[in-house]
Amino acid sequence: MVVAGGGPSGICAAVAAARAGARTLLIERYGFLGGIATAGWVDLLLGIAPARTGEMVVGGLFRELVDGMAALGCARPFDEGIRAGRIPFEPEAFKLVADALVLGSGADLLLHSTVGEAIVAGDRLRALVLEGKSGARAVEARVFVDATGDADVVARAGARWEMGRPADGRVQAMSMILQMGGLDVDRVPTRGEDAEAVKAATREALMAGLPAYRWHSPERSPDARQDSLAFNVTHLSGDPTDATDLSRAEVKGRKDAWEIARWMREAVPGMERSHLQLTAHMVGVRESRRMVGRETVTCEDLLTGRKRPDAIARCTFGLDVHCPMAHTGPEAAQVDGVACRQSCGKRDCHMLTRHLDEVPEHGGVADRSWYDIPWDALVSADLRNLLTCGRSVSADHQAMASLRVMGPAMATGQAAGAGAALAAESGDLTEVDVTELQRRLRDAGAAI
């Protein structure tokens, strides 16, 4: 089988498949694994908080990856992180542990490679044409997993997909993460009164035109030697599947990061001698194509905490729809918040005046429980041997804003890999015995 995309979900898919005995190839466009966790420099694992009853929603390969980083002193320990509902980590450690997991599983790894074309015959994907340093090459398989995050394989293969919100087709804002070094980290406001003071100063700066959308209270690195912190404060609009839009966002993100870094030096305690240490290797994409699957996860599933007999993953993370208008500066101050909600301060927004039925009142899972992600939300409705995992699974715009974060993304990745291995001989994902898949996932420590 072939897994396209070496981000958090693709890593788990490849490892799960290889450990189950399937001959597996993992392909990745960068020279390292991790995707949004490493190239995007999102150094915080979310979507892991247990249900109100204490029942877990992540485990398995997610835990193995965290334990590997924690052993290096580069991640909050798993049990402590579960209690906190968030696990900060060092991206370089993520790369190292991911390499060991993938290669240790027996999977083959091919970096510096992207999907160029797909070869389809009838209702099956036969091969992917890869482009890379070695030129073009075709790889055949019985089963394919699209872990690109953008459903690139789905699109190349001509299978159906959707993107954006129904009202106007816009996707959530992207962000360019910036890391500031040379800090007096004990003085940088993270919580409490000091953070409230810097939030107020940020609002004044936004009104004056600062190209940020909020003050982001950063997470301290698990490595006590670090004098740097990462900040998620930029908002960028555009279509992440369009090279022109993506190029524009990348360039603007770096320009905005430089201006924000200058303001931080002048206004934020503990950052007087700081410098812009890096901007992420890629802009962080929150929403892209979503495959049309045999079943679809909906916002209603989240709001009601729907449980399913064919569940292969759980999610407790709430709706987190970063405003697709990508407000910064005075507009962000007016909105006074991140998520697209009915409580948004921009009362003249067309979503509130003409499409209120598409805007949620709140974003929490019912009774602080979880909702289930079913197997058929990972299986293409058009191609019998094509799966997705991560943020490309079959879901509506709002549900995707919940299950897109790394905790559930890695859970769906592990399920995709284990399910693909079950279908490795027949090449027909519609015939997978979901009861057997669930048993294998539980045996591997997954929370379902």
C-alpha positions in Angstrom: 0.0 0.0 0.0 1.0 3.6 -0.5 0.5 6.5 2.1 0.8 9.9 0.5 1.8 12.6 3.1 4.1 12.2 6.1 2.3 14.5 8.5 1.0 13.3 11.9 -1.9 11.2 10.3 0.3 9.8 7.5 3.0 8.7 10.0 0.4 6.8 12.0 -1.2 5.3 8.9 2.2 4.0 7.6 3.3 2.6 10.9 -0.1 0.8 11.6 -0.1 -0.7 8.1 3.5 -1.9 8.2 3.1 -3.4 11.7 0.1 -5.3 10.5 2.2 -6.9 7.8 1.3 -4.8 4.8 4.2 -3.8 2.5 4.0 0.0 2.9 5.5 3.0 1.2 5.3 6.4 2.8 5.9 9.4 0.6 6.5 13.0 1.8 7.2 16.3 -0.1 9.7 17.7 2.4 13.0 16.2 3.6 11.6 15.3 7.0 8.4 14.0 8.5 5.8 15.8 10.6 3.9 18.1 8.4 2.1 20.8 10.4 4.0 19.7 13.5 7.4 20.3 12.0 7.2 22.2 8.7 4.3 24.2 10.1 6.0 24.6 13.6 2.7 24.0 15.4 4.4 22.7 18.6 1.2 21.8 20.6 -0.8 18.6 20.4 -4.5 19.3 20.9 -7.7 17.2 20.7 -6.6 14.9 23.5 -8.6 16.0 26.5 -10.6 13.1 28.0 -14.4 13.1 28.3 -16.0 14.4 31.4 -16.3 10.8 32.6 -12.5 10.3 32.2 -12.7 8.1 29.2 -9.7 8.5 26.9 -9.9 9.7 23.3 -6.3 9.1 22.2 -3.8 6.4 22.7 -1.9 3.9 20.5 0.6 5.4 18.2 -0.2 8.9 19.5 1.1 7.8 22.9 4.1 6.1 21.4 5.1 9.3 19.6 4.6 11.4 22.8 6.5 8.9 24.9 9.4 9.0 22.5 9.7 12.8 22.6 9.2 12.8 26.4 12.1 10.4 26.8 14.3 13.0 25.1 13.0 15.7 27.5 11.2 17.3 24.6 7.5 16.8 25.3 5.2 17.0 28.2 4.7 13.5 29.5 1.6 11.7 28.2 -0.4 11.4 31.4 0.4 14.9 32.5 -0.5 16.2 29.0 -3.8 14.4 29.0 -4.8 16.0 32.3 -3.8 19.4 30.9 -5.6 18.7 27.6 -2.5 19.8 25.6 1.0 18.6 25.0 3.8 21.1 24.0 6.7 19.5 22.3 9.9 20.3 20.4 9.5 19.9 16.6 13.0 18.7 16.1 12.3 15.8 18.5 9.1 15.1 16.6 11.1 14.6 13.4 13.6 12.2 15.1 10.9 10.1 16.8 8.8 9.9 13.7 11.8 8.7 11.6 12.4 5.9 14.2 8.7 4.9 14.3 8.3 4.7 10.5 11.5 2.9 9.8 11.2 0.7 12.8 7.8 -0.5 11.6 9.3 -1.8 8.4 7.7 0.8 6.2 9.7 2.2 3.3 10.2 6.0 3.3 10.6 8.2 0.3 11.1 11.9 1.0 11.3 14.8 -1.5 8.4 13.4 -3.5 5.0 14.8 -4.4 2.0 13.3 -6.1 1.8 14.5 -9.7 -0.9 12.4 -11.4 -3.2 9.5 -10.5 -3.9 6.5 -12.7 -7.5 5.2 -12.3 -9.3 2.3 -13.9 -13.0 2.0 -13.2 -13.7 2.4 -9.5 -10.1 1.8 -8.4 -6.9 3.8 -8.2 -4.1 1.9 -9.8 -1.0 4.0 -9.4 0.3 7.4 -8.4 2.9 9.2 -10.5 5.4 10.8 -8.2 7.6 13.8 -9.0 10.9 14.4 -7.2 14.6 14.6 -7.3 14.8 11.3 -9.2 12.3 12.5 -11.8 8.9 11.0 -12.4 8.1 7.4 -11.3 4.8 5.5 -11.0 4.1 3.4 -7.9 1.3 0.8 -7.9 -0.6 -0.5 -4.9 -3.8 -2.3 -4.0 -4.7 0.3 -1.4 -3.9 4.0 -1.1 -4.1 6.4 1.8 -4.4 10.1 1.2 -2.7 11.8 4.1 -1.7 15.0 2.2 -4.0 17.2 4.3 -5.3 18.8 1.1 -6.8 15.6 -0.4 -4.4 15.9 -3.3 -4.7 12.2 -4.2 -8.5 12.4 -4.1 -8.5 15.4 -6.4 -5.9 13.9 -8.8 -7.9 10.7 -9.0 -11.1 12.5 -9.9 -12.9 11.4 -6.8 -15.4 13.8 -5.3 -14.4 16.4 -2.7 -15.8 19.6 -1.1 -14.1 22.7 0.2 -15.1 25.7 2.3 -18.3 26.7 4.0 -21.6 26.5 2.0 -22.3 30.2 2.2 -19.4 31.5 0.2 -16.9 28.7 -0.3 -14.3 30.4 2.0 -12.0 28.3 4.1 -10.6 29.0 7.5 -7.7 31.5 7.8 -4.2 30.2 7.5 -1.4 31.2 9.9 2.4 31.6 9.7 3.9 30.6 13.0 6.8 32.7 14.2 9.3 31.7 16.9 11.0 34.4 19.0 14.4 33.7 20.5 16.5 35.4 23.1 13.7 35.7 25.6 13.6 36.1 29.4 11.0 33.4 29.4 10.1 33.7 33.1 8.9 37.3 32.4 7.0 36.7 29.2 3.2 36.8 30.1 1.5 33.5 29.7 -1.3 33.4 32.2 -3.0 35.6 34.8 -2.9 39.3 35.2 0.2 39.9 33.2 -1.3 38.1 30.2 -4.5 40.3 30.5 -2.3 43.4 30.5 -0.5 42.4 27.3 -3.9 41.4 25.7 -5.0 45.0 26.3 -1.9 46.3 24.8 -2.4 44.0 21.8 -5.9 45.4 21.3 -4.5 48.9 21.2 -1.8 47.8 18.7 -4.5 46.1 16.5 -6.5 49.3 16.4 -3.4 51.0 15.2 -2.9 48.5 12.4 -0.7 45.7 13.8 -1.2 42.8 11.3 -2.1 40.2 14.0 -5.4 38.8 15.1 -4.8 38.3 18.8 -2.2 38.0 21.6 -1.3 34.3 21.8 -0.3 33.1 25.3 2.6 30.8 24.3 3.3 27.3 25.8 6.6 26.9 27.6 8.9 24.4 26.0 9.2 21.1 27.9 13.0 21.6 27.5 14.0 24.0 30.3 17.1 25.1 28.3 15.0 26.8 25.7 14.9 30.6 25.6 12.4 30.7 22.7 8.6 30.6 22.3 6.4 30.1 19.3 3.5 32.5 18.6 0.3 31.8 16.6 -0.8 35.4 15.8 -1.1 35.8 12.1 -4.2 35.4 9.9 -3.9 34.9 6.2 -6.7 34.4 3.6 -6.7 32.4 0.4 -7.2 29.0 -1.2 -4.5 26.6 0.0 -4.9 24.4 -3.1 -4.0 27.3 -5.4 -0.3 27.9 -5.8 -0.8 31.7 -6.4 -2.9 32.1 -3.3 -0.5 30.0 -1.3 2.5 32.0 -2.5 0.8 35.2 -1.6 0.0 33.9 1.9 3.6 32.7 2.5 5.1 36.1 1.5 2.6 38.1 3.5 3.0 35.8 6.5 6.7 36.4 6.7 6.3 40.2 6.3 3.6 40.3 9.0 5.8 38.2 11.3 8.6 40.7 11.0 6.4 43.6 12.0 4.8 41.7 14.8 8.3 40.7 16.1 9.3 44.4 16.2 6.2 45.3 18.2 6.8 42.4 20.7 10.3 43.8 21.4 8.9 47.2 22.2 5.8 46.2 24.1 6.0 42.8 25.7 7.8 42.2 29.0 10.7 39.7 28.7 11.0 40.2 25.0 13.1 43.4 25.1 16.2 41.6 23.6 14.3 39.1 21.5 14.8 38.4 17.8 12.7 36.6 15.2 14.4 33.2 15.3 12.3 31.6 12.5 9.1 31.6 10.6 7.7 28.2 9.8 8.8 26.3 6.7 5.2 26.4 5.5 2.1 28.4 6.2 -0.2 26.5 8.5 -3.4 25.4 6.6 -6.5 24.8 8.8 -8.9 23.8 6.0 -8.6 22.5 2.5 -10.4 19.8 0.5 -12.6 17.3 2.2 -13.1 14.0 0.5 -16.7 12.9 -0.1 -16.9 9.6 1.7 -19.3 6.7 2.2 -20.4 8.5 5.3 -20.0 12.1 6.6 -19.3 13.5 10.0 -21.5 16.5 10.8 -21.6 19.5 13.1 -24.7 17.9 14.6 -22.7 14.8 15.5 -20.4 17.0 17.5 -23.1 19.1 19.2 -25.0 15.9 20.3 -21.9 13.8 21.1 -23.1 11.1 18.6 -21.8 7.6 19.3 -21.6 5.0 16.4 -21.2 1.2 16.3 -18.6 1.5 13.5 -16.4 4.0 15.3 -12.7 4.0 14.7 -11.7 7.2 16.5 -13.1 9.7 19.1 -12.9 13.4 19.3 -13.6 15.8 22.2 -12.3 18.9 20.6 -14.9 21.6 20.0 -15.7 23.7 16.9 -12.7 26.0 16.2 -13.6 27.8 12.9 -11.0 30.4 12.5 -12.7 33.3 10.7 -12.4 32.7 6.9 -12.2 36.5 6.5 -8.8 36.4 8.1 -9.3 39.6 10.1 -6.2 41.3 11.5 -5.6 44.8 12.8 -8.7 47.0 13.6 -11.0 44.3 12.1 -9.7 41.7 14.5 -10.2 44.0 17.4 -13.8 44.5 16.3 -14.4 40.8 16.0 -12.9 40.3 19.4 -12.4 36.6 19.1 -11.0 33.8 16.9 -13.9 31.5 16.0 -16.8 32.1 13.7 -19.7 32.2 16.3 -23.0 33.9 16.7 -21.3 36.0 19.5 -18.9 37.6 17.0 -18.6 41.3 17.4 -18.7 42.1 13.7 -22.5 42.3 13.5 -22.5 43.4 9.9 -20.8 40.2 8.7 -22.7 38.5 5.9 -22.6 35.3 7.9 -24.6 36.9 10.7 -26.9 39.0 8.5 -27.7 36.4 5.7 -26.4 33.0 6.8 -27.0 32.8 10.5 -28.2 29.2 10.2 -24.6 28.3 9.3 -23.0 29.9 12.3 -23.0 27.9 15.6 -24.1 29.4 18.9 -21.5 27.4 20.8 -18.8 25.0 19.9 -18.7 22.3 22.6 -19.4 18.6 22.4 -22.6 17.6 24.3 -22.1 16.8 28.0 -18.4 17.2 27.6 -18.3 13.8 26.0 -16.9 12.8 22.7 -18.3 12.1 19.2 -17.3 9.1 17.1 -15.6 9.2 13.7 -16.9 6.2 11.7 -14.9 4.0 9.4 -16.9 4.9 6.3 -15.9 8.6 6.7 -12.4 7.5 5.8 -13.4 5.6 2.6 -14.0 7.3 -0.7 -17.5 7.1 -2.0 -16.1 6.8 -5.6 -12.9 4.7 -5.4 -13.0 1.4 -3.5 -9.4 1.4 -2.6 -8.8 5.0 -1.5 -8.8 6.2 2.1 -8.2 9.6 3.7 -7.2 10.5 7.2 -6.6 13.7 9.2 -8.4 16.9 8.1 -9.4 15.5 4.7 -11.8 12.9 6.0 -15.5 13.1 5.0 -16.9 15.9 7.2 -18.8 19.1 6.8 -17.1 22.4 7.2 -17.8 22.8 10.9 -17.1 19.3 12.0 -13.8 19.4 10.1 -12.9 22.5 12.3 -13.0 20.1 15.3 -11.4 16.9 14.0 -8.6 18.7 12.1 -6.2 19.0 15.1 -3.4 16.6 15.6 -4.9 14.3 18.3 -7.9 13.0 16.2 -5.8 13.3 13.0 -3.4 10.8 14.4 -6.2 8.5 15.6 -7.8 8.5 12.1 -4.4 7.9 10.6 -3.8 4.8 12.8 -7.3 3.5 11.8 -6.7 4.2 8.1 -3.4 2.2 8.2 -4.9 -0.7 10.2 -7.9 -0.8 7.9 -5.8 -0.6 4.8 -3.8 -3.6 5.9 -7.0 -5.6 6.3 -7.9 -4.8 2.7 -4.4 -5.3 1.4 -5.2 -8.5 -0.5 -8.6 -7.7 -1.9 -8.0 -4.0 -2.4 -11.6 -3.3 -1.5 -12.1 -1.1 1.5 -15.8 -1.5 1.5 -15.4 -5.1 2.6 -13.3 -4.4 5.7 -14.7 -6.1 8.8 -15.1 -3.1 11.0 -15.5 -5.3 14.1 -12.1 -6.9 13.4 -10.6 -3.5 12.7 -11.9 -2.2 16.1 -10.4 -5.2 17.8 -7.0 -4.6 16.3 -7.1 -0.9 17.2 -8.0 -1.7 20.8 -5.2 -4.3 21.0 -2.8 -1.6 19.7 -3.9 0.8 22.5 -6.2 3.0 20.5 -9.1 4.7 22.4 -12.4 3.6 20.8 
